[in-house]
Amino acid sequence: MKTPLLQIKDLSAAVGEKLILRGLCLTINAGETHVLMGQNGTGKSTLASAIMGSPAFDIISGEILFEGEDITGEPPDKRARRGIFLSFQNPEEVPGVTLENFLRTAKGAVTGEKPRLMQFKKDLRAEMERLGVAESYAGRELNVGFSGGEKKKAEILQLLTLAPKLAILDEPDSGLDVDAVKTVSEGIRRFRNEGNSLLIITHNAKLVRELKIDRVHVLENKRIGAEGGAELIDRIASGGFASVAGGLPRGDGR
């Protein structure tokens, strides 16, 4: 039997004394696209941060396995080098560092070998052209003065540049206009192949409808309370989260 790319076993996590996740299970195989939904405050972003190893959250119990290896206690940089990528709802500004320099440095940190400058410039500009991003964008300070759409485009460029095995996209469509959503959707489609996987946290059914979805999970009461195929998205869109609350067996997080 093939080893799952990501396997979360009975994970409980807290901030201080406040329990955010309780006994959560989730399995993602290579080549799959999963969607994570749920009402605000149910722990979606906490789960994403826990997978990435954020020190802001305490793991109370459970395990996080990546390619069969226990990474529960590993720091975020080591997880990134393993091939895990997390985009943020509100990316931080980094004054004094251009987008291009940031991407080249990040690529070198993940691969262990700094990319050759001219080839990297050529590849980056080709990717920007495919996404409809102006060439001048590369020379701007990372996220400084960027609009919401520009920040999301910068993260899509990071995704395509780093080419991780598992990409966790936290609300990639948050606050975007129609054109920016199209750019993000195109970037996601360009990233996906049979060798990598996606976990998309979203409230926007339109964004994920354009993708081939393997599994939808709904967080409820600190764990996955409902799950199913892509049809679950339409049920939520028409009837809200109440229409699926407790309506499906929890199962094993698959």
HELIX and SHEET records of a PDB file:
HELIX    1   1 LYS A   44  MET A   52  1                                   9    
HELIX    2   2 PRO A   76  ARG A   82  1                                   7    
HELIX    3   3 LEU A   99  THR A  111  1                                  13    
HELIX    4   4 LEU A  117  LEU A  131  1                                  15    
HELIX    5   5 GLU A  135  GLY A  139  5                                   5    
HELIX    6   6 GLY A  148  LEU A  162  1                                  15    
HELIX    7   7 VAL A  178  PHE A  191  1                                  14    
HELIX    8   8 ALA A  205  ARG A  209  1                                   5    
HELIX    9   9 GLU A  231  GLY A  239  1                                   9    
HELIX   10  10 PHE A  241  SER A  243  5                                   3    
SHEET    1   A 4 LYS A  18  ILE A  28  0                                        
SHEET    2   A 4 LEU A   6  VAL A  15 -1                                        
SHEET    3   A 4 ASP A  58  PHE A  66 -1                                        
SHEET    4   A 4 GLU A  69  ASP A  70 -1                                        
SHEET    1   B 6 ILE A  84  SER A  87  0                                        
SHEET    2   B 6 LEU A 166  ASP A 170  1                                        
SHEET    3   B 6 SER A 197  ILE A 201  1                                        
SHEET    4   B 6 THR A  33  MET A  37  1                                        
SHEET    5   B 6 ARG A 215  GLU A 220  1                                        
SHEET    6   B 6 ARG A 223  GLY A 228 -1                                        
SHEET    1   C 2 VAL A  94  THR A  98  0                                        
SHEET    2   C 2 GLU A 141  LEU A 142 -1                                        
END                                                                             
